[in-house]
Amino acid sequence: MKQRSSYVCQECGVLSGQWAGQCPDCGAWNTLSEVAITPGASRKNARQGFSGTQSTVQTLDQVPFQREERRSTGLSELDRVLGGGLVEGSVVLIGGDPGIGKSTLLLQAMTSLAGREHALYITGEESLPQVAMRGRRLELPLDHLQVMAEVSVERILETAQRIKPSVMVIDSIQTVHTELLQAAPGGVSQLRESTAILTRFAKQQATTLILVGHVTKEGALAGPRVLEHMVDAVLYFEGEQDSRYRMIRAVKNRFGAVNELGIFAMTDKGLREIANPSAIFLSRSSEAISGSLVMVTREGSRPLLVEIQALVDQSAGSMRRVAVGLDANRLGMLLAVLHRHAGVSCAGQDVFINAVGGVKIAETGSDLAVILAVVSSLKGLPIAHDTIVFGEIGLSGEIRPVANGQERLREARKHGFRRAIIPKANTPKSDHEGMEIHAVGTLQEALERL
């Protein structure tokens, strides 16, 4: 089969017929590298599609409806993030920092699945004795899980065609390579082509495929962004290195909701599921202190109670605005609203905000909690220990409602909170069993309640 040389950008993956100092697509310098490709096989696969037959045109109502069947991984927190479990023929990409626990998570899930399904675990980074050693240390049932150490895509597919697994894990996609390309494993062209071949196989054979991906120092999945478009679900496994808690989050899911959050605790026996995650974020002082209060955020379908801490102190030089777990740009905006509409100025003060527990809050429902925590720290006013707060703040100082206010109040009441400062539009229609509700419409009203 005739081969030809081409040049691929190591940043964006675009192909070019000749070398250039600057990528014509993304503009990066000195990123084009030569690769030898075999175009015939790619064109043949592209013509055949997933099924190997010619495509036909039909109206959408003629397509037979099939309800996807879910396979439980044996880990309810992972099932939650996946949308209820693994779907037949789906491709899942899991990324995370080195040592965060990706291999441990998948080994636990695969040993649980192997008792019910035909599972295959392929390792390209570790030897089989290393995988077996981890399994024995975690006291996992290893008698049904089939394993193989291989980095060639062609040999992986040859083995999979023979044993026909229903679930297959490849750890990791950066270590495998296809013989159709002469580029080194981990390069942009190898990642793209290897993922495309494996994805095509998963769709043809109705095999659930789980790929482990490396991440860059910025925290994004390594390789071309097209990888995230090719797969059905993208999960991120996160956690602070000095914390025992790990969080898995879906940023793309064709078979479920995105932004679902699963929480685990790393122990000497592997990852343990956290059934009540609000409890780990509420390790508070027994006494009311200034600058600390609790808000109710929402991650996917789950309400979470998170402690927000603020520290306002005299600045020794240029003023600093630091937010850990929240948007720092939004903090600056909220401080401007506080000054303009409530007459409270933080000029000459350093302002530090922290979401306790390492959780990252992206929703605007944290605005009111941040502002009240700042005022509490600035004025030295402790907030009652059983007070819960949530609400969005507009630029004109109004308190806007947030989604699922009733569920947030129920979660707070379940954990013993008896006082709530919430947006007026989220006022419950019925009494919340002795919970004192303070509904506010403006920032000024909220500060008076404080």
N, C-alpha and C positions, 0 to 999 in steps of 0.2 A: 504494500500500500504506500503510495507516494506521500512523503512528508514535506512540509514547507515550514519555513521559519517565520515567526511573527514576533511582535514586541508587545508585552503586557505591562500596564502600569501597576506597580505594587501598592499604590494607594487606593485607586478606584476600580482597577480591574479592566479598564477599557483596552481593546486590542487595536494595534496600529501596524500598518504594513511596513513601516520603516522607523528607524531609531530617530529620536529627537531629544534634545536636552530638557524640554519641558513637555509635560503631558498635554495633549491638545484638548482633553476633556476637563480635568480638574485643575490644571495649571501647576501641579507639583513639579519640582525640578529634580532631575537625575533619578527618576523612578521607573523608567522604561527598561525592562530586561528582556533578553531574547529567550524564546522558548520554541521548541519544535513540536508542532501539533499534527495530528492525523485527522483531517477534516472529514474523510469519508464516513467513518463510523458515527460522528456527531450528526451529519446530515441524514444518515439512515435512521437514527433514533428519533431525530426531530420529525421526519416524515411519518414514522409509525405511531408516535405518541405513546401513551401509557399502555394501551391495550394491544399494540402491535398490528392493528387493523386500520383501515381507512376511516376517517371521521365522517359522521353523517350529520345533517342538519335536521332539527325537529323543533317544534314549539315547546315552550317551557312546561305546559300542562301535560305533555306526553311523557315527560320524564318521570319514571316510577319513584315514589317516595319511599325512602328506607330510613327508619328511625335508627340512629347510630346506637350500637350496644357498647356500654362502658365496661372496661376491665378495671377493677379496683387494684391499686398498687399495694394494698395492705397498709398504707400510710394515709390516714384521713386528711391530714393537712395538705399533702401533695395532691390527693384527689380533689380537694376543694379548689386548688389553684388551676388544675387541669379542666375544671368544669364538671367534675363528677367521676373522673377516671380516664383511662386511656381509650382512644377510639381506634377501631380496626383500620389499618392502612394510613394512620396519621404519622407525621414526622415532627418530633419535638426536639428543640435545640435548647440546652441548658448551659448557661455561662456563669462564671463566678471567679473570684480571686483564687490564686493558688493556695491550697491548704484549707479552704473554707469548708470542705466537706462534700463536694459534688460526688466523688467516687463512693464515699461512705453512704450517702443518701441513695444512690442508684443500686449499690450492692444490697442494701437492706430491702429495697423495693423488689429487686429481681429475685432474691432468694424467697421472698414471700410469694411472688408470682409463679415461681418455678414449681411450687406445689400444686398449682392449678392449671398452669399454661406451659407450653413448650417454649422455654426462654433460652436465649443465647447471649452471653456477655463477652464482648470482644475488647481486649485491652491492647493498646498500642504504646502506652507509656510505661506500664509496669509489667514485670514478669508474672507468670502464673503463680509461682511460690509466694510472691508478695501479695497477690490478691487473696490467695488461700490463707495466708497468715492473718490478714485483716479480718477475713470472715471468721476464723477461729477465735480471734481476740474479741470480736463482737458477739461470739456465741450464736452465730446464725446457722440455720439448717442448710448445709452445703451439698446434700446428697442428690438433689434434683437439678441444680443449676449447671448448665453446660457452659464452658469457658474456652476461649481460644486467644492466643497471642498472635496477632497478625496486623500488618500495615498495608498490604496490597488490596485494593478494592476488588480486583478481579478474583483473587483467591477467597476473599470474604464472601463474595456473591456465589462463587462455586460451592463453598461449604453451606451457605444458606439455602441454595437450591436443593442440596442433597438432604439436609435435615429438616428444612421447612419450619423454622421457628415462628411462633405467633408474635413474639416480642423480641426485639434485638437491640442491644446497647452497643455503641461504639465510643470508646473512651481513649483518645479524643479525635475529633475530626481533623485537627491540625497535624496529626501524626500519620494519617493514611495518605496514600497516593495512588493514582491510576497510571498504568503503563501506556496510556494513550498520549500522555504528556511527558516531556523530559525535564520539566521544572522540578525543583526541590520540593519536598513535602512542606506544607505550611505556607507556600506562596499563594498569591491571589488566584492564579490560574488553576493550580491544583485544588485549592479549596472549593472553587466554584464548580469545576468539572466533577470532582469526587462527590460532592453533595448532590449534584444533578443526577449522577448515575445511581447513587444510593436511594435518592427520593423516587426515581423512576421504578426501581425494583420494589420499593415498599408499596407503591400504588398498584403495581401489577400483581403482586403476590398477597396483597391485603395484610402485610406485616407491619406491626407497629414498630417504628424506628425511633430510638432516642439517641441523639448526638450530644456529646459533651464538647463545649467550645471554650477556648481560652479568651481572656479579656485583656484589653490594653491597660496601660497605667491610668488612663482617663476613666476606666470602668466600662467601656463599650466592648462589644464582642469583636474579637480580632478577625481580620479578613474583610472582604468586600461586603458592603451593606446588602448586596443582592442575596446573601445567605438568609437573612431574616425574611426576605420576600418569598424564598423558595419553600420554606418550611411552614407547617400549620400552626405551630405554637412556639413562642420564645419565652423562656423562663430565666430569671436572674436569681441566683443564690447569693445572698448578701449577709453581712454581719461584721461587726468590729472584731479585730484580731484579739483584743483584750477582753472580749465579752463571750460568755458561753452560749448566747442566744444567736440563732440563725433565722433568717427570713427568706422565704422564696416567694417571688412575685412574678405574675404574668404580665408582660407588656404587649403580647400579641397572642390571640387564641381564636382560631376559626371555629372552634367547637364549644366555646364558653365565654364568660365575661373576662375582660381584662382588668388589671389592677386588683385582682384578688390577692390576698396575703395569707401565707401559711407560716407558722412559727414553730421552731424546734429549739430544743436545748441540747447542746453537745455534752455528752457524758462519756465515761470510760467504756460504756457498752454501746456507743453509737449515738445516733440522733433520737431524742425522745420528743414526742409531740406535746405541744402545749395546748390543752383543751380550753383554758381560760386565759387568753393572752393579756387581758386588761390587768390581771393581777401582777404581772411582771413589770408593768409600767407604773405601778402605784406604790412602790416601796418608799413611802414618804415618812417624814419626821412625825412623831406622835403629837407634836405641838404645832399650832398655826404659826407660820413664819411669813414675813413680808416677801413679796416677789415670787410666790409659789401658789399655783392653783391648778385645777384639773379641768381639762376640756374633753369633749366627746368628739372624736373624729370618726371617719368611716372609710374603711378599706374594702372595696368591692361590696360584698353583701354583709360585712361584719362591722358592727360598731366597736370602737376601741376607746378606752379611757387612757389618756396620756397626760402626764404632769408637765406643765409648762413652767419653766423657771426664768426669771429675769433678774439681772443685776445692773443697776444704774449707779455709776460712781463718777466722782470728779475726774475730769480728763487732765492728764499731765502734759498733753501736747495737742496734736490734732485729734479731733473726735473720732471714735471708732464705733462702727455699727456691725456687730458680729451676730449671725444667726446660725445655729447648729441644728439641723433637722428641719429648718424652715427656709423660706425664700428671703435672702438678705435684701433684695431690691424692694420687696413688699414691706419689709420692716421700715425702711426709710420713708416709704409712702405713708404708713400708718402713723409714724411719729409726726409727719407734717400735718396730717388730719387732726391728731391730738392737740397740736399747738394752735391750729387755726380755729377749730370748732369747740375746744374745751379750755383753751387758755393755759394749757400745761406745756411748758417748754422743757426740752432736754438739751438746750444749747449749753455747750461747755461740759457735757456729760458723755462718758462712754456708756454704750448700751449693749449688753450681752443677753442673748436669748438662747435657751437650750430646751429641746424636746427630749425628756429623760428616756433612757432605754435604747437609744440609737435608732428609733423609728423616724422615718422621713415623712413629714406632713406636707402634702401638695395642695390640699383643698383650702379654699378661702374661709371656711368655717372656723378657722383658728384665729381670725383677726381680733375678735372681741377678747379672747383669752390673752393674747399677746399684749394688747393695750392695757388691760386691767392689771396684768402682772407687772408691766413697766411702771404704772402709776403706784402700785403697791410698794414696789422697791424704792421708787423715787421719794415717796412720802413716808416710808417706814410704817405702812399700815398693814398688819397681818390680815389675811383673808380667812374667814371661817373655814374650818377643816372639812366640813360637809357640803361645800359649795361647788357646783358644777357650772361651767360656762361654755357657750358656743354661739357663733353668729358671725356674719360677714359685715364689714364696715365699708360704706361707700365714701366717695371723695367729699360729699357734702355733709358727712357726719351721721348719716342715717344708718340704722342697723337693719341689714337685709336678712331675709329668712334663708335657711339652709335646707337641703333635702333630708327626708326621713327624720324629722325632728322628734316624732313620737317614739321611734325605736331608740334614739339616743337617750331620751328621758328614761325609758324602761331599763336600759343598760345601766344608767347611773343609779336608779333606785335599787336595782339588784345588788349593787355594791355598797349600799348604805348611805348614799348621798340624799340629803333632805332639803336642799335649797338649790335653786337653779336660776341663773340669769340668762335669758334667752331672747331672741327676736320676738317682737309683738306678733308677727305673722305666724310664728310657730306655737302660739298659745294653744294648749290642748283643750279640746272641747269637754273632756270629762276630768274629774279629779284624779290625781296620780297618787292616791292612797297616802295622804298626809304630806306629800312633797310640796314645799313652799315654792311657788312659781313666781318669778319677777320678770314680767314681759316688758321689754324696753323698745322704744322706737328710735331713740337718738343716743349718741355717745354721751351727751350730758346726763341723760336719765340713767345710763348704766353706771356712770361715776357716782351719782347720788346713791344708787343702790349699794355700791361698794362701801 
